[in-house]
Amino acid sequence: MSRTHGGASARRATALLTTLLLSGTALAGCSAQGATEAGAGPSSGESPATAAPSPSGTAGSALPGPADADASAEAGEPSQEGSAEPDGAPSDSGHGTDEAEDSGEDADDATDDAGDDAAADEGTNAEQDQEAEQDQESDLPEHVEFGENSDRVEAIQQRLQDLGYYITAVDGAYGGETQQALWALQKAGGLYRDGIVGPKTQRALDDGTVPRPRSSSGKVIEIDITRQLLLAVEDGRVVRTINAASGNGERFEARGRTYTASTPRGDFHVYNEIDGMHSSTLELGNMWRPKYFNGGIAVHGSGSVPPFPASHGCVRVSNAAMNWIWDTWGAPRGTRVLVY
């Protein structure tokens, strides 16, 4: 009985001791978890489940159970809450906005600088172009001569056209047509006939020098032998002034006979005309679209119309001027021709 009682007592003591041991282990586990919570908290991406006690009484020494495995799996992947940054901290999107604004400001500054540079370049180029034009003008000769291309030639051409001298092109190029018109101007002004625009010729342009007609009514071709000019006159008004070359006064032979190259003065009328190129019956050359007014003497176009008498008796004008007489102004048969 005593042995049985003693054995029972021993078993109760052992059970009590085991209970106390188990209780101590459980309390130790709570203290470990409490210590973890009392700390600074888990680092980013770490779950509190990793600090759970093991049933053996040694923290983390045993394999986790099913719940602990889920917690461990969650702990292995950072949660969205763990990856979020505090409200007080600037976000990456905020930095991106600031950087975009800074980039935009830099781009605006760069654009402004580029615009300023472009404007400066344009101003510089304009100044350089102006200087080049001034240099070019300073390089021009004092007088305007045949072959020049310039703005001042264009101004001369325009002035000649305004005064009624025959010229069609106002292009700044001093060619044959401009020369013919300047010869006519110099003849009208009693100047030396060289086609060069110097001070005297320029003054004639500025003063508006034009010849005066002698007829007062109707359409009349006037031929000024003294000044070697042909005037297209309408009712006492000069419509066009054309450089002309009449008979040079020299003697010549044709078909065995001797003639004097003269253009008789008088009051005549156009009695015949040929619309095209015509060869002289005296074999003296070709005449373009002649209008006959006195025997074999006619007004006709020619490729050679110098500023002095040069023909055998006819009145030469340029081919272009003769075309104008035919096609634009009109001088049909019966048109008066006054030679003086």
Number of C-alpha atoms within 10 A of each C-alpha: 6 7 8 9 10 11 12 12 12 12 12 12 12 12 12 12 12 12 12 12 13 15 12 12 18 17 12 16 21 13 13 16 16 12 11 15 13 9 8 7 11 14 9 13 15 17 20 15 17 19 18 17 22 17 17 13 17 12 16 14 11 12 10 17 11 9 10 15 14 13 17 17 14 16 17 13 12 14 14 9 9 14 10 10 11 8 7 6 8 10 12 9 9 11 11 11 11 12 12 12 12 12 12 12 12 12 12 12 12 12 12 12 12 12 12 12 12 12 12 12 12 12 12 12 12 12 12 12 12 12 12 12 12 12 11 11 14 10 9 13 9 11 11 19 17 16 14 15 16 16 13 14 22 18 14 21 27 18 16 25 19 12 18 19 26 25 23 14 15 17 14 19 19 21 14 13 19 27 23 22 22 28 28 29 29 25 21 20 20 11 15 13 18 13 21 18 20 13 11 14 22 15 13 19 20 11 9 16 16 21 17 12 19 16 18 12 11 13 21 24 25 22 26 21 19 11 21 23 27 25 25 24 22 17 13 16 18 23 16 21 26 24 30 32 29 30 22 17 16 14 11 11 11 11 8 6 8 10 14 14 19 20 23 15 14 11 13 16 19 19 16 16 17 13 11 10 14 14 11 11 11 11 9 12 10 16 22 23 22 25 29 21 23 20 8 13 18 22 28 27 25 23 13 13 20 20 24 19 24 21 22 22 23 26 28 32 26 24 18 17 24 22 18 15 19 16 10 10 14 13 21 15 14 12 18 20 23 20 16 15
